[in-house]
Amino acid sequence: MNGILGIVSEYNPFHNGHLHHLELSKQLTNTDFTVAVMSGNFVQRGDTSIVDKWTKAEMALKSGVDLVIELPTVYAISSAENFADGAVKILNSLGVVDYISFGSEIGEISPLNDVASILYREPKEFQALILAQLKSGLSYPKAREIALSQFFGNSKKYTEVLSNPNNILGVEYLKALKRHRSSIKPLTIKRDYSDYNSTKVKNGIASATAIREMIKNKQNVHYVVPYETYELLDDCIQKGNVIPDLSVFEKEIIYTLRKLTLTEIANLPDVSEGLENKIKMAANTCNTLPELIANIKSKRYTQSRIQRILLYALLNISQKDINASKRTTPYIRVLGFNKHGKRIISAIAAANPKLKIIVSVKKFMEDCNNTTLRNMMAKDIFATNVYTLGFKKNPIANLDYTHKVVETEKGNN
């Protein structure tokens, strides 16, 4: 088996930029096989996946990924740090992954690694710089960005690292590799084709944000996604199984917040400094999601962070769940594979015979004695049950028990 490439993804949806990243990463690492750790029905920006996780897995498999493993919901909608840490823990635990490749705006490992080293070690001088910025009322990400710039003497290369979302995630992957003393080698591909939040289309490539907007506006996306993705997207649109964004669940979110006590809201992850009062007041007076977010947002609390808090409330994820996830190596939940994926699963089983690879959720829930992992899976099951409420047709529950693992014929070798 000539090398295995690991990718952490959301594929929301899989598009031509993802295909470029996948193919170039394989070429640069000279690997024949790819494992993607992919978020499920809800994503890290505190939003919905536009299509369900099995459809996303099928898109990836039909475009050259060989094995798709789900990143549990608790990590998938968490901070960039916990998102990256959960994904790296999964790739590391497989015992067969040689490389991890991720996109970044800077396109160079060296400055990302320098920043990751400082953030991982957190020398006292750097801690003092962050504290000074926090005291001025800035959000933690902004305070950290400015402190880092000061620490590196305002070097432009380092200043820009933490001002771009893919760079930030890249730094977190590198921190996680250091934290777990992983032998997986990192590689980054420059994202020069389309900015993360860009709504522009360039040379047939658009960001996932732009593509979701196009789908919302009923525009044709056939020229910015692989043909297989287009077919699957069109099928979901025809079935009414597209969830464009979090506003689909605005009534459920407002209902949940009105039902929760101030203490319960205060115990949600990322809620601090009396933010629960602002959230409760907004929930009691607002009737739409944009209005709710606008009433909570501040210089310190970004929209993504607020949306993650709203998801924590909707999906009943507590600070205790997040704390447990940080101490735990997640399970290996297979969403789909092709013929090469089968070979990877065999290699994983040989390298780590004690590792449980889940293809049946029912069996896992019956057999697993680990309370933390059972609870983590229960959150995944509940997240899917909430997600399907947004379907226009057949909003049935318990798909995690009944939906088959996606198996495709396509493989690149």
C-alpha positions in Angstrom: 0.0 0.0 0.0 1.8 3.1 -1.3 1.0 5.7 1.3 -2.2 7.0 2.9 -3.2 10.6 2.8 -5.5 12.0 5.5 -7.8 15.0 4.9 -10.1 16.8 7.4 -13.1 18.1 5.6 -16.7 19.5 5.7 -17.4 19.0 2.0 -20.4 21.3 2.3 -20.7 20.5 -0.6 -17.8 18.8 -2.4 -16.7 21.2 -5.1 -14.0 21.7 -7.8 -11.7 23.4 -5.3 -11.9 20.3 -3.1 -11.1 18.1 -6.1 -8.1 20.3 -6.9 -6.9 20.0 -3.3 -7.4 16.2 -3.3 -5.6 15.5 -6.6 -2.7 17.9 -5.9 -2.2 16.5 -2.4 -2.0 12.9 -3.7 0.5 14.0 -6.4 2.7 15.9 -3.9 2.7 13.1 -1.3 2.9 10.3 -3.9 0.0 8.5 -2.1 -2.5 6.2 -3.6 -5.1 6.1 -0.9 -7.1 8.8 0.9 -9.0 8.9 4.2 -11.3 11.8 4.9 -12.5 12.7 8.4 -15.6 14.6 7.7 -18.1 16.6 9.8 -21.7 15.4 9.6 -25.0 17.2 9.5 -23.8 20.4 11.3 -20.6 22.2 10.7 -17.9 24.2 12.5 -19.2 27.7 11.7 -22.3 26.9 13.7 -24.4 26.1 10.6 -26.1 23.3 8.8 -24.7 21.0 6.2 -26.6 21.7 3.0 -27.1 18.0 2.4 -27.0 15.0 4.8 -23.7 13.3 5.8 -24.3 10.2 3.7 -24.8 12.3 0.6 -21.6 14.2 1.3 -19.8 11.0 1.8 -21.0 9.7 -1.5 -19.9 13.0 -3.2 -16.4 12.5 -1.8 -16.1 8.8 -2.7 -17.2 9.4 -6.3 -14.6 12.2 -6.6 -11.6 10.1 -5.4 -11.7 9.8 -1.6 -11.5 6.1 -0.6 -12.7 6.1 3.0 -15.0 8.6 4.8 -15.1 8.6 8.6 -17.5 10.9 10.5 -16.1 13.6 12.9 -18.5 13.3 15.8 -20.9 16.2 16.2 -19.3 17.3 19.5 -16.1 18.1 17.7 -17.7 19.1 14.4 -19.5 22.2 15.8 -16.8 23.0 18.4 -14.0 25.7 18.4 -11.4 25.4 15.7 -9.0 23.9 18.3 -11.3 21.1 19.4 -12.5 20.5 15.8 -8.9 20.0 14.6 -7.9 18.1 17.7 -10.8 15.6 17.3 -10.0 15.0 13.7 -6.2 14.6 14.3 -7.0 12.1 17.1 -9.0 10.0 14.7 -6.4 10.1 11.9 -3.6 9.3 14.4 -5.5 6.4 16.0 -5.8 4.6 12.7 -2.1 3.9 12.8 -1.8 3.9 9.0 -2.0 7.5 7.9 1.3 9.0 6.5 0.3 12.6 5.6 -2.3 15.2 6.5 -3.1 17.8 3.9 -5.1 21.0 4.4 -5.7 24.2 2.5 -4.4 27.5 3.8 -4.3 31.1 2.5 -0.5 31.3 3.1 0.4 28.0 1.4 3.6 27.4 3.5 4.0 25.0 6.4 7.0 26.8 8.0 5.2 30.0 9.3 2.1 28.0 10.3 4.4 25.6 12.2 6.2 28.5 13.9 2.9 29.9 15.1 1.6 26.5 16.2 4.8 26.0 18.3 4.2 29.3 20.2 0.5 28.6 20.7 1.3 25.1 21.8 4.0 26.1 24.3 2.4 29.5 25.3 5.5 31.2 26.8 4.8 33.6 29.6 5.7 36.6 27.4 3.0 35.6 24.9 0.4 35.0 27.6 1.0 38.5 29.0 0.4 40.0 25.5 -2.9 38.1 25.1 -4.1 39.2 28.5 -3.4 42.9 27.7 -5.5 42.6 24.6 -8.3 40.8 26.3 -8.4 43.6 28.9 -9.1 46.1 26.1 -12.4 44.2 25.4 -11.3 42.2 22.3 -12.5 38.7 21.5 -10.0 35.9 22.3 -9.3 35.2 18.6 -8.6 38.9 17.9 -6.5 39.3 21.1 -4.5 36.2 20.1 -4.0 37.5 16.6 -2.6 40.9 17.8 -0.5 39.3 20.5 1.1 36.9 18.0 1.8 39.8 15.7 3.5 41.6 18.6 5.4 38.5 19.6 6.9 38.1 16.1 7.8 41.8 15.9 4.9 42.7 13.5 6.4 40.6 10.7 3.8 40.7 7.9 4.0 37.0 7.2 3.1 36.1 10.8 0.6 39.0 11.2 -1.5 37.5 8.4 -1.5 33.9 9.7 -4.3 34.3 12.2 -6.4 36.7 10.2 -7.5 34.0 7.8 -9.8 31.1 8.6 -8.0 28.3 6.8 -4.6 29.4 8.2 -6.2 29.3 11.7 -7.4 25.7 11.2 -4.0 24.7 9.7 -2.3 26.0 12.9 -4.7 24.0 15.0 -4.0 20.8 13.0 -0.3 21.4 13.6 -0.8 22.0 17.3 -2.8 18.8 17.5 0.0 16.8 15.8 2.4 18.2 18.4 0.1 17.5 21.3 -0.4 13.9 20.3 3.3 13.4 19.2 2.0 12.2 15.9 4.3 10.9 13.1 1.8 12.1 10.5 3.6 14.5 8.1 1.7 17.8 7.4 1.3 19.4 4.0 -0.6 22.6 3.0 -1.9 23.6 -0.3 -2.4 27.3 -1.1 -6.0 28.4 -1.5 -5.5 30.9 -4.2 -8.5 29.9 -6.2 -11.3 31.3 -3.9 -11.5 32.8 -0.4 -13.3 30.9 2.3 -16.2 33.4 2.4 -15.9 34.6 -1.2 -19.0 34.7 -3.4 -17.0 35.0 -6.6 -16.5 32.3 -9.2 -13.0 32.0 -10.7 -11.9 29.5 -13.4 -14.8 27.1 -12.5 -14.0 27.2 -8.8 -16.1 28.8 -6.1 -16.1 28.6 -2.3 -18.6 26.4 -0.6 -20.2 29.6 0.8 -20.8 30.9 -2.8 -22.2 27.5 -3.9 -24.6 27.3 -1.0 -25.8 30.9 -1.9 -26.2 29.8 -5.5 -28.3 26.8 -4.4 -30.4 29.0 -2.1 -31.0 31.4 -5.1 -31.9 28.5 -7.4 -28.9 29.1 -9.6 -27.3 26.3 -11.5 -24.0 25.1 -10.0 -23.1 22.5 -12.6 -19.9 24.4 -13.6 -18.4 24.7 -10.1 -18.8 21.1 -8.8 -17.9 17.7 -10.2 -20.6 16.0 -12.2 -21.2 13.4 -9.4 -21.8 16.2 -6.9 -24.1 18.0 -9.2 -26.2 14.8 -9.7 -26.5 14.2 -5.9 -27.3 17.8 -5.2 -30.0 17.9 -7.8 -31.5 14.7 -6.4 -31.6 16.2 -2.9 -33.1 19.4 -4.3 -35.9 17.5 -6.1 -36.6 15.5 -2.9 -36.7 18.6 -0.7 -33.8 17.4 1.4 -31.6 20.4 1.2 -31.0 22.4 4.4 -29.6 25.8 3.2 -28.7 27.2 6.6 -29.5 27.4 10.3 -32.5 29.6 9.8 -34.5 26.4 8.9 -34.4 25.7 12.6 -35.0 29.2 13.9 -38.3 28.4 15.7 -36.8 25.3 17.3 -33.8 27.4 18.5 -35.9 30.2 19.9 -38.2 27.7 21.6 -35.3 25.9 23.1 -33.7 29.1 24.5 -37.1 30.3 25.9 -37.5 26.9 27.6 -33.9 26.9 29.1 -33.3 28.6 32.4 -30.6 31.3 32.8 -28.4 28.8 34.6 -28.8 26.2 31.8 -27.9 28.8 29.2 -24.9 29.8 31.3 -23.7 26.2 31.3 -23.6 26.0 27.5 -20.1 25.9 26.0 -18.7 29.3 25.0 -21.1 31.2 27.2 -19.3 33.5 29.7 -19.3 36.9 31.3 -23.0 37.1 31.8 -23.8 36.4 28.1 -26.7 34.2 29.2 -28.7 37.3 30.2 -28.3 38.8 26.7 -29.2 35.4 25.1 -32.3 35.0 27.2 -33.5 38.5 26.6 -33.0 38.2 22.9 -34.8 34.9 22.8 -37.8 36.4 24.7 -38.1 39.4 22.3 -37.0 38.1 18.9 -38.9 36.0 16.3 -36.2 35.4 13.6 -32.7 34.0 13.7 -31.0 37.1 12.1 -32.7 39.3 14.7 -31.7 37.0 17.5 -28.0 36.9 16.5 -27.9 40.7 15.9 -29.2 41.2 19.5 -26.5 39.0 21.0 -23.5 39.9 18.8 -20.7 42.1 20.1 -17.0 42.9 19.5 -16.1 39.9 21.7 -18.7 37.5 20.4 -18.5 36.8 16.7 -21.4 35.5 14.7 -19.8 32.1 14.2 -19.3 31.7 18.0 -22.9 32.8 18.7 -24.2 30.3 16.1 -22.2 27.5 17.7 -23.8 28.4 21.1 -27.2 28.2 19.4 -26.4 24.8 18.0 -25.2 23.6 21.5 -28.6 24.6 22.8 -30.5 23.0 20.0 -28.5 19.7 20.1 -28.3 19.6 23.9 -24.5 19.7 24.0 -23.2 20.8 27.4 -19.8 22.1 28.6 -19.4 18.7 30.2 -19.7 17.0 26.8 -17.0 19.3 25.3 -14.7 18.7 28.3 -15.2 14.9 27.9 -14.4 15.1 24.2 -11.1 16.8 25.0 -10.1 13.9 27.2 -11.3 11.2 24.7 -10.0 9.6 21.6 -13.2 9.4 19.4 -14.6 6.2 17.8 -14.1 5.4 14.1 -17.5 5.7 12.5 -17.4 4.7 8.9 -19.9 6.6 6.6 -18.7 5.2 3.3 -15.9 3.5 1.4 -14.9 2.2 -2.1 -12.8 -0.9 -3.0 -9.6 0.9 -1.9 -11.4 2.0 1.3 -11.9 -1.7 2.1 -8.2 -2.2 1.8 -7.5 0.7 4.2 -10.0 -0.7 6.7 -8.1 -4.0 6.6 -4.8 -2.2 7.1 -6.2 -0.3 10.1 -7.4 -3.6 11.6 -4.0 -5.1 11.2 -2.1 -2.1 12.6 -4.4 -1.7 15.5 -6.4 -4.9 16.3 -8.1 -3.4 19.4 -9.5 -0.4 17.5 -13.2 -0.7 17.0 -14.4 0.3 13.5 -18.1 1.1 13.5 -20.3 0.1 10.6 -23.4 -0.6 12.7 -24.5 2.1 15.2 -27.1 -0.4 16.7 -24.3 -2.9 17.5 -22.0 -0.2 18.8 -24.7 1.2 21.2 -25.5 -2.3 22.4 -21.9 -3.4 23.0 -20.1 -0.3 24.0 -19.3 0.0 27.8 -17.6 3.4 27.5 -20.1 5.9 28.8 -18.3 8.9 27.2 -18.3 7.3 23.7 -21.9 6.1 24.0 -23.0 9.6 25.0 -21.0 11.0 22.0 -22.7 8.7 19.6 -26.1 9.6 21.2 -25.4 13.2 20.3 -24.7 12.2 16.7 -28.0 10.3 16.6 -29.9 13.2 18.0 -28.2 15.7 15.7 -29.4 13.6 12.7 -32.9 13.4 14.2 -33.0 17.2 14.5 -31.5 17.7 11.0 -34.2 15.6 9.3 -36.9 17.8 10.7 -35.8 20.3 8.0 -36.6 17.9 5.2 -39.7 18.8 3.2 -40.4 15.1 2.6 -39.9 12.1 4.8 -38.4 13.8 7.9 -38.0 10.5 9.6 -35.9 9.9 12.7 -33.2 7.3 13.5 -31.4 7.3 10.1 -28.2 6.5 12.0 -29.7 3.1 12.7 -31.3 2.5 9.4 -29.1 4.2 6.7 -26.6 1.8 5.1 -22.9 2.7 4.9 -22.3 4.2 1.5 -20.4 1.8 -0.8 -19.2 2.9 -4.2 -17.4 1.2 -7.0 -15.2 4.2 -7.9 -11.5 4.0 -7.1 -8.5 5.7 -8.7 -6.3 2.6 -9.0 
